[in-house]
Structure formats: structure tokens, C-alpha cells
Amino acid sequence: MNLSRLKPCGEINYPLLSFCNDIKKLPVPEGEVLVPVFLNHVSCGLFGISEDNVESYQSLDERFVKNKTSTFLFKADGNSMEPSIFKGDLLLVDRSIEYFHNRICVLSYEGQLICKRAIKLENGILLQSDNQSGHKDILISNNESIEIWGVVVSRHGEIT
């Protein structure tokens, strides 16, 4: 796939958004919004995104959610993004953000949903782990298929 044909995150036709309208029916305290929490972990493993993969909904203060129909939570798995992201952290991901260069993103690549730093290059995209110990960079050339699913806007985990 030619990278010039990739759609920015905000323009991806995504069937999951249709059921997000149903969350308006759930009771939410004033000043908060509900964000889907997916039961699948991002980092490795096969992943098909559907309503069946929503584990629960998390109420968040609306000040932290810029676009409620494009914001989701995922649980981090593995150590490839340490020290930025740790196993078990909840990642707040916004699909409406189009600028991804040098940002931590959730990406769909080779049937997997992974979390890596995406660096835009002239000849493609470099997927890089923040933890370079034992984690190789992945170069996605212009003719390979990749979908930038969303940008990680915050992480929520334990302070150690």
C-alpha cells in the first residue's frame, strides 16, 4: 500500500463509532463522558476491533477528552515502550488526531494492534520502541500496509 493513500486518523470510516451513540443512554455525571475500555491489550497478538471487544465504559472528566466519539482506552502489554508506558497502563487513544510524527501511536500492522512511536520518513514510517533493549525498529515502506489507529494522548498507571 502506498503511504500517500493512507487516510489521516480523523477520516477513517470506522464502524465501531456507530455504537458509541448508544453510550448517550447511560447515566453520566455532569461534566464527564464515557469512554470505551477495550479488553484487548495493545502491543502484540491478533486483534479484531468490534463492539464485542469493549470490556466496559470508563467515565472520564470531559476536560481530558477532546473528541468523545474518537477516544478509547486500551490496556498496555509488554515492556517495549518503557519508560514511557508500562505493562498494565491504561492508554487514552484519540483517533481524531492527524499529526502522528514522533508520537506514540496505536497501529494496526500485519494483523496486530501494536503500540509504538511512529516516525514519518521520506521512504515510509519507522516504528520504534522507547525501550531499545531487545526491541528492533520496524521500517514500513511506502508499499506496505499499515493503519495508524490513533495517537496515545495520555497513560494512566501506578506510580512506583
Secondary structure, 3 states (H helix, E strand, C coil): CCHHHCCCHHHCCCCHHHHHHHHHHCCCCCCEEEEEEEEEEECCCECCCCHHHEEEEEEEEHHHCCCHHHEEEEEECCCCCCCCCCCCCEEEEECCCCCCCCEEEEEEECCEEEEEEEEEECCEEEEECCCCCCCCCEEEECCCCCEEEEEEEEEECCCC
